[in-house]
């Protein structure tokens, strides 16, 4: 089962469109929205593992100069068998 997460991204002023263009090239990113507020972009990500998600955030996103800050919110599955 795929691991789903939402990544909130804060960009440098005037660089949001450039960041979106780079993010669209990443296969793990399934959907992007430009938003208003303390963050500029919300990205829906699907990976096979926490390790892959960590790699995307720590190695790929943080390598984009115009990204100032990220917050990763992993989706939790509450459907459990008791």
N, C-alpha and C positions, 0 to 999 in steps of 0.2 A: 504494500500500500504506500502510496506517495505521501511524503511529508509536505504539508502546505504551510506557508508563512506569508505574512504581510510585512513589507519593509517600508518604513516611513523614512523619507530622504529629504534632507535639507541641503539646498544648493547655494552656491555663491549667487549674488544678485546678478540677474541678466544671463545666467548660464543654464537655466532649467531646460530649455529646448535642446541645447547641446547634450545635456545629460540624458534626456529622453532618447535621443537618437542613438547614443551608445548603449543604453539599456535594452533597446529593441533588438539589438544584435545577439543578446544572450538567450539561449534556448530555454533555460529554466524559468525565465520570466514569462508568465502566461498572460498578464494584463497589467497595464499602467494607467494611472489617472493623475493628472495635474490637479492639485488641490490648493486651497487657500488656508492660511493659518501658520502655525510654527513650522510646519513641514511643507514642502513644495510638490512632492511626488509620493504616491503610494504605489508600490509594486507588489503584485501577487506572484509568489514564487512557488514552484513545486519541484522537489528533489526526492531522491531515493533514501537519503539519510541525513542525520544531523551533521555528519562530517562534510558532506557535499554542500549543505547550507552554509556551514562555517566557512568553507573555501570561497563560496560566492561572495559572502559579506567581507571577509577579511582580506582576500587576495584580489578579487575582481572589482567590487564596488569601491573599496578604499583606495584602489589604484587610480580612480578617476579624480583628477585634480579639483574639479568643480564641485565635488561632493564634500560638504563640510561636516555633516553628522548623519548617522543612521540610527534607527531603532527597529529591531527585529521582533515581531510578534508571531510566535509559532501557534498554529491552530491546534487546539486540544480536542481529542475525540472522547466524548463522554459516554459513548455507547459501549458499556462494559457488561460482560456476563458475570453474574454473581453466583 
